[in-house]
Amino acid sequence: MTTRRLILIAASAVVVSGCATAPTTPIAPAPVCSGPAQCRAEWDAARTFVINHAGYKIQTYSRDFMQTYNATNDSPSLAVIVNKQPDGAGRYKIVASFACDNFIGCVPNQWTTLDKFNRVVSAAGAQVTQ
């Protein structure tokens, strides 16, 4: 086998393994809050998490929506969208989406980061007494 052929085989293996980025373990459920204090604590935690873990700066921020700049140029860095969605009876679900522009995969992994986001934000809300 030629060196060129070995390089092509190795590169193909990397591409195929990179495409398998689906989560292998269950992801923690999206955080749910009720009441102004708990929702504020969770939204603040969500913003801090995005600032510390996204590969891009926040482009749009409001009381129920935040979005970083989009991932571009084959970057493995994470771009983020977070929505605070009404869930009925005064409750809200904080739903995040992490993605990159790299077909091999994101760094850090978007599924692992989503799981961590859900856990960190939920923990921030659990510390608030209603």
N, CA, C and O of each residue as an XYZ file, in Angstrom:
520
protein
N       0.839     -1.188      0.000
C       0.000      0.000      0.000
C       0.880      1.246      0.000
O       1.893      1.322      0.696
N       0.470      2.189     -0.782
C       1.246      3.422     -0.833
C       0.899      4.312      0.348
O      -0.147      4.166      0.981
N       1.800      5.230      0.624
C       1.572      6.180      1.712
C       0.336      7.021      1.442
O      -0.433      7.325      2.354
N       0.154      7.390      0.192
C      -1.004      8.207     -0.186
C      -2.309      7.465      0.105
O      -3.269      8.052      0.605
N      -2.333      6.191     -0.208
C      -3.535      5.385      0.024
C      -3.814      5.235      1.521
O      -4.971      5.286      1.937
N      -2.782      5.053      2.326
C      -2.943      4.955      3.773
C      -3.493      6.254      4.355
O      -4.336      6.233      5.252
N      -3.011      7.383      3.839
C      -3.508      8.680      4.303
C      -4.982      8.829      3.961
O      -5.761      9.304      4.787
N      -5.377      8.429      2.754
C      -6.789      8.509      2.354
C      -7.671      7.617      3.226
O      -8.774      8.020      3.598
N      -7.213      6.439      3.549
C      -7.987      5.529      4.405
C      -8.121      6.120      5.806
O      -9.205      6.096      6.389
N      -7.027      6.648      6.345
C      -7.077      7.257      7.685
C      -7.995      8.466      7.700
O      -8.768      8.644      8.641
N      -7.922      9.296      6.672
C      -8.786     10.486      6.595
C     -10.249     10.074      6.493
O     -11.110     10.699      7.111
N     -10.537      9.044      5.731
C     -11.918      8.561      5.610
C     -12.443      8.059      6.947
O     -13.600      8.299      7.292
N     -11.606      7.371      7.694
C     -12.026      6.873      9.009
C     -12.341      8.030      9.944
O     -13.303      7.963     10.710
N     -11.546      9.084      9.892
C     -11.794     10.257     10.737
C     -13.115     10.902     10.355
O     -13.899     11.267     11.231
N     -13.375     11.047      9.064
C     -14.618     11.671      8.609
C     -15.815     10.850      9.048
O     -16.786     11.402      9.566
N     -15.761      9.544      8.851
C     -16.887      8.692      9.223
C     -17.113      8.725     10.734
O     -18.258      8.807     11.177
N     -16.053      8.663     11.529
C     -16.233      8.683     12.982
C     -16.714     10.040     13.449
O     -17.450     10.118     14.432
N     -16.323     11.113     12.778
C     -16.771     12.452     13.144
C     -18.244     12.658     12.896
O     -18.882     13.444     13.596
N     -18.797     11.976     11.921
C     -20.220     12.122     11.614
C     -21.092     11.488     12.686
O     -22.273     11.820     12.795
N     -20.541     10.593     13.468
C     -21.308      9.915     14.511
C     -21.273     10.742     15.790
O     -20.720     10.309     16.802
N     -21.865     11.934     15.741
C     -21.803     12.819     16.894
C     -23.076     12.800     17.722
O     -23.224     13.596     18.649
N     -23.991     11.905     17.399
C     -25.233     11.823     18.178
C     -24.900     11.407     19.609
O     -23.901     10.728     19.844
N     -25.732     11.814     20.557
C     -25.439     11.486     21.946
C     -25.478      9.986     22.198
O     -26.308      9.268     21.640
N     -24.571      9.529     23.041
C     -24.541      8.108     23.392
C     -25.235      7.850     24.727
O     -25.584      6.709     25.033
N     -25.437      8.896     25.519
C     -26.160      8.780     26.779
C     -27.311      9.783     26.761
O     -27.252     10.773     26.032
N     -28.339      9.546     27.541
C     -29.461     10.489     27.562
C     -29.018     11.884     28.007
O     -28.171     12.041     28.886
N     -29.611     12.873     27.378
C     -29.334     14.262     27.733
C     -30.336     14.688     28.792
O     -31.521     14.366     28.707
N     -29.849     15.416     29.794
C     -30.731     15.926     30.854
C     -31.843     16.762     30.209
O     -31.600     17.441     29.211
N     -33.051     16.719     30.764
C     -34.158     17.485     30.185
C     -33.920     18.993     30.280
O     -33.178     19.468     31.140
N     -34.560     19.725     29.387
C     -34.452     21.182     29.393
C     -34.937     21.723     30.732
O     -35.911     21.215     31.286
N     -34.272     22.745     31.256
C     -34.692     23.335     32.532
C     -36.090     23.938     32.434
O     -36.478     24.482     31.400
N     -36.836     23.829     33.530
C     -38.176     24.426     33.618
C     -38.196     25.300     34.859
O     -37.722     24.902     35.923
N     -38.754     26.509     34.710
C     -38.834     27.413     35.857
C     -40.264     27.904     36.032
O     -41.063     27.900     35.095
N     -40.565     28.324     37.247
C     -41.857     28.956     37.538
C     -41.601     30.050     38.559
O     -40.851     29.855     39.515
N     -42.206     31.160     38.361
C     -41.999     32.292     39.271
C     -40.842     33.154     38.812
O     -39.863     32.655     38.258
N     -40.962     34.454     39.047
C     -39.943     35.394     38.567
C     -38.540     35.132     39.099
O     -37.576     35.238     38.340
N     -38.392     34.793     40.375
C     -37.053     34.604     40.952
C     -36.353     33.393     40.337
O     -35.185     33.471     39.957
N     -37.067     32.286     40.243
C     -36.468     31.077     39.677
C     -36.147     31.271     38.194
O     -35.079     30.865     37.735
N     -37.057     31.884     37.449
C     -36.817     32.104     36.025
C     -35.649     33.064     35.800
O     -34.861     32.872     34.873
N     -35.534     34.080     36.628
C     -34.409     35.019     36.513
C     -33.095     34.298     36.797
O     -32.109     34.488     36.084
N     -33.085     33.472     37.838
C     -31.865     32.728     38.190
C     -31.451     31.790     37.052
O     -30.269     31.697     36.720
N     -32.411     31.109     36.464
C     -32.099     30.188     35.376
C     -31.666     30.945     34.118
O     -30.725     30.527     33.442
N     -32.338     32.047     33.798
C     -31.976     32.819     32.611
C     -30.581     33.418     32.773
O     -29.795     33.426     31.826
N     -30.274     33.918     33.969
C     -28.934     34.448     34.238
C     -27.875     33.342     34.106
O     -26.799     33.569     33.553
N     -28.189     32.155     34.617
C     -27.257     31.025     34.505
C     -27.077     30.619     33.043
O     -25.974     30.268     32.625
N     -28.158     30.668     32.269
C     -28.075     30.341     30.842
C     -27.149     31.323     30.124
O     -26.315     30.921     29.312
N     -27.301     32.601     30.427
C     -26.453     33.623     29.794
C     -24.989     33.421     30.170
O     -24.115     33.483     29.306
N     -24.719     33.185     31.432
C     -23.345     32.962     31.877
C     -22.761     31.728     31.209
O     -21.602     31.739     30.794
N     -23.552     30.662     31.099
C     -23.089     29.437     30.454
C     -22.723     29.716     28.998
O     -21.669     29.289     28.527
N     -23.585     30.427     28.294
C     -23.323     30.738     26.884
C     -22.038     31.561     26.759
O     -21.199     31.272     25.906
N     -21.883     32.566     27.590
C     -20.674     33.399     27.548
C     -19.423     32.547     27.764
O     -18.406     32.760     27.104
N     -19.494     31.591     28.679
C     -18.325     30.782     29.023
C     -18.067     29.588     28.114
O     -16.951     29.070     28.094
N     -19.074     29.134     27.356
C     -18.905     27.899     26.593
C     -19.077     28.035     25.083
O     -18.663     27.143     24.343
N     -19.665     29.101     24.618
C     -19.842     29.272     23.172
C     -18.538     29.758     22.546
O     -17.716     30.397     23.203
N     -18.370     29.449     21.286
C     -17.199     29.915     20.562
C     -17.399     31.280     19.941
O     -16.493     31.814     19.301
N     -18.576     31.849     20.126
C     -18.919     33.140     19.527
C     -19.585     34.032     20.567
O     -20.176     33.547     21.531
N     -19.483     35.334     20.361
C     -20.117     36.295     21.264
C     -21.621     36.323     21.037
O     -22.108     35.965     19.965
N     -22.346     36.751     22.060
C     -23.797     36.893     21.939
C     -24.098     38.039     20.977
O     -23.580     39.147     21.116
N     -24.944     37.743     20.006
C     -25.350     38.734     19.003
C     -26.679     39.377     19.379
O     -26.847     40.588     19.238
N     -27.631     38.563     19.862
C     -28.960     39.031     20.217
C     -29.293     38.538     21.612
O     -29.091     37.368     21.936
N     -29.810     39.453     22.444
C     -30.165     39.073     23.814
C     -31.420     39.828     24.223
O     -31.501     41.048     24.074
N     -32.405     39.087     24.745
C     -33.622     39.691     25.293
C     -34.058     38.869     26.500
O     -33.343     37.962     26.924
N     -35.213     39.177     27.048
C     -35.675     38.482     28.256
C     -36.081     37.033     28.003
O     -36.234     36.260     28.949
N     -36.258     36.653     26.726
C     -36.662     35.272     26.437
C     -35.961     34.653     25.226
O     -36.373     33.599     24.741
N     -34.903     35.305     24.738
C     -34.180     34.791     23.570
C     -32.742     35.292     23.587
O     -32.487     36.462     23.871
N     -31.808     34.402     23.283
C     -30.424     34.834     23.057
C     -29.825     33.974     21.961
O     -30.152     32.798     21.803
N     -28.936     34.609     21.212
C     -28.292     33.925     20.097
C     -26.888     34.480     19.912
O     -26.676     35.692     19.955
N     -25.932     33.578     19.707
C     -24.584     34.013     19.390
C     -24.501     34.270     17.885
O     -25.441     33.991     17.141
N     -23.374     34.798     17.458
C     -23.122     34.885     16.018
C     -23.072     33.472     15.467
O     -22.777     32.529     16.201
N     -23.356     33.317     14.186
C     -23.378     32.004     13.542
C     -21.983     31.442     13.362
O     -21.016     32.184     13.192
N     -21.889     30.133     13.402
C     -20.637     29.446     13.115
C     -20.385     29.519     11.603
O     -21.306     29.350     10.804
N     -19.143     29.770     11.227
C     -18.791     29.897      9.807
C     -17.435     29.289      9.517
O     -16.687     28.926     10.425
N     -17.137     29.187      8.243
C     -15.803     28.796      7.756
C     -15.304     27.465      8.308
O     -14.135     27.335      8.671
N     -16.190     26.483      8.369
C     -15.831     25.135      8.833
C     -15.341     25.093     10.275
O     -14.623     24.170     10.661
N     -15.720     26.072     11.060
C     -15.265     26.150     12.448
C     -15.930     25.082     13.314
O     -17.133     24.852     13.192
N     -15.161     24.428     14.186
C     -15.746     23.479     15.125
C     -16.280     24.166     16.388
O     -16.843     23.502     17.258
N     -16.109     25.488     16.494
C     -16.580     26.226     17.675
C     -18.102     26.276     17.705
O     -18.760     26.269     16.665
N     -18.650     26.325     18.920
C     -20.094     26.263     19.096
C     -20.776     27.623     18.950
O     -20.329     28.629     19.502
N     -21.863     27.620     18.197
C     -22.799     28.731     18.149
C     -24.030     28.269     18.943
O     -24.302     27.071     19.027
N     -24.766     29.216     19.522
C     -25.842     28.844     20.448
C     -27.092     29.672     20.201
O     -27.017     30.859     19.883
N     -28.245     29.025     20.354
C     -29.544     29.690     20.408
C     -30.248     29.182     21.659
O     -30.290     27.977     21.907
N     -30.807     30.110     22.456
C     -31.545     29.731     23.665
C     -32.873     30.469     23.665
O     -32.915     31.685     23.474
N     -33.959     29.734     23.880
C     -35.308     30.298     23.969
C     -35.920     29.977     25.321
O     -35.767     28.866     25.830
N     -36.609     30.945     25.900
C     -37.416     30.709     27.102
C     -38.858     30.623     26.616
O     -39.472     31.633     26.274
N     -39.390     29.401     26.589
C     -40.698     29.128     25.998
C     -41.754     28.907     27.074
O     -41.507     28.172     28.030
N     -42.944     29.537     26.937
C     -44.035     29.269     27.883
C     -44.400     27.789     27.848
O     -44.518     27.188     26.780
N     -44.577     27.217     29.028
C     -44.886     25.789     29.142
C     -46.229     25.571     29.842
O     -46.553     24.446     30.221
N     -47.011     26.641     30.014
C     -48.315     26.547     30.656
C     -48.249     26.789     32.152
O     -47.236     26.510     32.793
N     -49.348     27.316     32.709
C     -49.499     27.550     34.153
C     -48.358     28.380     34.740
O     -47.928     28.135     35.867
N     -47.864     29.366     33.974
C     -46.816     30.239     34.477
C     -45.434     29.624     34.495
O     -44.517     30.181     35.099
N     -45.268     28.491     33.846
C     -43.971     27.820     33.780
C     -43.313     28.115     32.432
O     -43.983     28.394     31.438
N     -41.995     28.045     32.433
C     -41.234     28.263     31.207
C     -40.175     27.185     31.071
O     -39.598     26.738     32.062
N     -39.924     26.773     29.842
C     -38.877     25.812     29.527
C     -37.754     26.579     28.833
O     -38.008     27.343     27.902
N     -36.536     26.383     29.274
C     -35.381     27.047     28.667
C     -34.694     26.033     27.757
O     -34.029     25.102     28.212
N     -34.878     26.247     26.454
C     -34.430     25.291     25.444
C     -33.220     25.852     24.699
O     -33.277     26.943     24.132
N     -32.137     25.099     24.707
C     -30.902     25.525     24.047
C     -30.590     24.618     22.864
O     -30.972     23.448     22.824
N     -29.885     25.199     21.907
C     -29.402     24.455     20.751
C     -27.954     24.872     20.501
O     -27.656     26.060     20.375
N     -27.064     23.895     20.432
C     -25.645     24.135     20.170
C     -25.291     23.501     18.831
O     -25.706     22.377     18.548
N     -24.526     24.215     18.002
C     -24.141     23.693     16.691
C     -22.852     24.360     16.229
O     -22.447     25.398     16.753
N     -22.214     23.740     15.234
C     -21.014     24.320     14.640
C     -21.109     24.176     13.129
O     -22.096     23.653     12.611
N     -20.087     24.640     12.425
C     -20.074     24.587     10.967
C     -19.000     23.614     10.481
O     -18.357     23.863      9.461
N     -18.802     22.521     11.194
C     -17.750     21.588     10.848
C     -18.347     20.195     10.703
O     -18.949     19.678     11.644
N     -18.185     19.587      9.539
C     -18.806     18.284      9.301
C     -18.151     17.165     10.099
O     -18.741     16.095     10.251
N     -16.964     17.386     10.603
C     -16.301     16.360     11.414
C     -16.843     16.365     12.834
O     -16.940     15.313     13.466
N     -17.195     17.534     13.337
C     -17.765     17.617     14.675
C     -17.434     18.934     15.350
O     -16.601     19.707     14.878
N     -18.101     19.166     16.455
C     -17.935     20.406     17.219
C     -16.973     20.179     18.379
O     -16.851     19.071     18.901
N     -16.294     21.252     18.767
C     -15.394     21.222     19.916
C     -15.750     22.390     20.820
O     -15.564     23.545     20.437
N     -16.259     22.107     22.015
C     -16.582     20.789     22.562
C     -17.820     20.197     21.868
O     -18.527     20.887     21.134
N     -18.057     18.927     22.115
C     -19.191     18.227     21.514
C     -20.508     18.918     21.875
O     -20.739     19.257     23.036
N     -21.364     19.124     20.878
C     -22.611     19.865     21.119
C     -23.582     19.123     22.036
O     -24.334     19.762     22.772
N     -23.584     17.806     22.009
C     -24.525     17.045     22.845
C     -24.078     17.049     24.304
O     -24.898     17.191     25.211
N     -22.786     16.894     24.520
C     -22.237     16.955     25.874
C     -22.460     18.343     26.466
O     -22.799     18.488     27.640
N     -22.264     19.359     25.629
C     -22.443     20.739     26.092
C     -23.903     21.022     26.398
O     -24.197     21.712     27.374
N     -24.828     20.509     25.591
C     -26.259     20.682     25.859
C     -26.630     20.018     27.178
O     -27.369     20.597     27.975
N     -26.133     18.827     27.416
C     -26.408     18.137     28.678
C     -25.892     18.960     29.857
O     -26.596     19.130     30.852
N     -24.685     19.461     29.748
C     -24.102     20.269     30.815
C     -24.903     21.555     31.020
O     -25.151     21.953     32.158
N     -25.310     22.209     29.924
C     -26.138     23.417     30.002
C     -27.413     23.123     30.781
O     -27.747     23.851     31.716
N     -28.130     22.064     30.407
C     -29.387     21.725     31.071
C     -29.191     21.477     32.567
O     -30.015     21.896     33.380
N     -28.119     20.809     32.925
C     -27.843     20.506     34.334
C     -27.470     21.769     35.120
O     -27.956     21.979     36.231
N     -26.607     22.603     34.538
C     -26.164     23.823     35.228
C     -27.323     24.784     35.424
O     -27.486     25.333     36.513
N     -28.125     24.996     34.402
C     -29.244     25.942     34.487
C     -30.313     25.418     35.446
O     -30.862     26.185     36.237
N     -30.608     24.134     35.385
C     -31.584     23.543     36.324
C     -31.111     23.681     37.761
O     -31.910     23.972     38.651
N     -29.815     23.476     37.997
C     -29.272     23.594     39.349
C     -29.384     25.022     39.859
O     -29.644     25.236     41.043
N     -29.193     25.995     38.989
C     -29.330     27.397     39.395
C     -30.761     27.686     39.833
O     -30.974     28.400     40.813
N     -31.732     27.146     39.130
C     -33.135     27.333     39.501
C     -33.516     26.601     40.755
O     -34.359     27.071     41.519
N     -32.903     25.439     40.984
C     -33.223     24.646     42.178
C     -32.734     25.317     43.457
O     -33.236     25.013     44.539
N     -31.779     26.209     43.355
C     -31.247     26.895     44.530
C     -32.139     28.050     44.992
O     -31.927     28.606     46.070
N     -33.132     28.408     44.184
C     -34.027     29.521     44.524
C     -35.227     28.986     45.279
O     -35.878     28.041     44.833
N     -35.520     29.586     46.420
C     -36.716     29.195     47.163
C     -37.858     30.115     46.745
O     -37.703     31.334     46.677
N     -38.965     29.529     46.478
C     -40.142     30.290     46.010
C     -40.910     30.858     47.174
O     -41.926     31.525     46.977
